[in-house]
């Protein structure tokens, strides 16, 4: 902290990353439009603009977070600043929770009111749920690969908690071991989900009914929810890999390790969301469309 400062707040140094990040994000968004539909005289399928924007976003993330780490290492993150960082992470996770709340809302509405039905009794609600997904849509067996992925994520929640506790008591060796296991389990989850998607597309799940040209609301809901959650798992795994690199590089102390703590919070959020997805996407509505 600068000499002569008499308060606990940290005034950040001037940084180019907010401007660079906003420009890069705009370029990436426009590049996505160009890639899918064509724009600015560039034909559909042109991908270089998207990747240029993505490179800028990744550069911003790396540079900006490196600056935050440098601030922490030189003592700028006082208790008051640390509380602010925690509030920021809590609000970020809360915003992610609300995305999935919105998704579950529309999923249940689709399950209850498909076919323009009106519901006036418990029996009608039960009948509506019993016929979603519609006849002809073959669902994924819940207690095969989805159950394996559920157990994988639950186990990863215990290993990341183990690593966090070990770091708090100064056991860096156990913290590294727990973190390595968590990263491996996250990679296994992603690999299993990729295989599941390949299996779905190659065996025409959700497309099996007579005259069924597409998977309708159920298929859209399935891919939106599981795909977006899978993206969160991938981001969380990268988050943990960065923490592992920092831990191996003598970073973090029992008193100061909020970067790792934030990663653990995010990972637990990913775990809990998956439990709800597994319960409703795979278990509750499995077999209804047969």
Residue pairs with C-beta under 8 A, 6 or more apart in sequence:
1 10
1 74
1 75
1 76
1 78
8 78
8 79
8 80
8 81
9 78
9 80
9 81
10 71
10 76
10 77
10 78
10 81
12 71
13 67
15 64
15 67
17 60
17 63
17 64
17 67
20 56
20 59
20 60
21 56
21 57
21 60
21 61
21 64
23 56
24 53
24 54
24 55
24 56
24 57
24 59
24 60
25 53
25 56
25 57
26 53
27 49
27 52
27 53
27 56
28 50
28 52
28 53
28 54
28 56
28 57
29 53
30 39
30 40
30 49
30 53
31 47
31 48
31 49
31 50
31 51
31 52
31 53
31 54
32 50
33 39
34 40
34 42
34 44
34 46
34 49
34 50
35 44
35 45
35 46
35 47
35 49
35 50
36 44
37 44
38 44
38 45
38 46
42 49
65 242
69 246
69 251
69 259
71 77
72 256
72 258
72 259
77 85
77 256
77 258
82 258
85 258
85 262
86 258
86 262
89 262
89 265
89 266
90 265
93 265
93 266
93 269
96 232
96 269
97 269
97 273
99 228
100 225
100 229
100 273
100 276
103 221
103 224
103 225
103 228
104 276
104 280
106 221
107 221
107 225
107 280
110 132
110 217
110 218
110 221
111 128
111 129
111 132
111 285
112 119
112 125
112 128
112 129
112 132
113 119
113 128
114 128
114 131
114 132
114 134
114 217
115 134
117 124
117 128
119 125
119 128
129 284
129 285
129 288
130 288
131 288
132 218
132 285
132 288
132 289
133 139
133 206
133 216
133 217
133 218
133 219
133 285
133 288
133 289
134 209
134 216
134 218
134 289
135 209
135 289
135 290
136 208
136 209
136 210
136 211
136 212
136 289
137 206
137 207
137 208
137 209
137 212
137 215
137 216
137 218
137 219
137 289
138 204
138 205
138 206
138 208
138 209
138 289
138 290
139 205
139 206
139 218
139 282
139 285
139 286
139 287
139 288
139 289
139 290
140 146
140 196
140 200
140 205
140 282
140 286
141 286
142 278
142 282
142 283
142 286
145 192
145 195
145 196
145 199
146 196
146 278
146 282
147 278
148 192
149 189
149 192
149 193
149 196
149 274
149 278
150 274
150 275
150 278
152 185
152 188
152 189
152 192
153 185
153 189
153 233
153 270
153 271
153 274
154 271
155 185
156 181
156 182
156 185
156 186
156 189
156 267
156 271
157 267
157 268
157 271
159 178
159 179
159 181
159 182
159 185
160 178
160 179
160 182
160 240
160 263
160 264
160 267
160 268
161 178
161 264
162 174
162 178
163 174
163 175
163 176
163 177
163 178
163 179
163 182
163 260
163 264
164 175
164 178
164 260
164 261
164 264
166 172
166 173
166 174
166 175
166 178
167 175
167 247
167 252
167 254
167 257
167 260
168 254
168 257
169 254
170 254
172 247
175 247
175 252
176 244
176 247
176 248
179 240
179 243
179 244
179 247
180 244
182 240
182 267
183 237
183 240
183 241
183 244
186 233
186 236
186 237
186 240
186 267
187 237
189 233
190 230
190 233
190 234
190 237
193 226
193 230
193 233
199 205
200 206
206 215
206 218
206 219
206 222
207 213
207 214
207 215
207 219
209 289
215 222
218 285
218 289
221 281
222 281
225 277
225 281
226 277
226 281
229 270
229 273
229 274
229 277
232 270
232 273
233 270
236 263
236 266
236 267
236 270
239 262
239 263
239 266
239 267
240 263
240 267
242 259
242 263
243 252
243 259
243 260
243 263
246 252
246 259
246 260
247 260
251 259
252 259
252 260
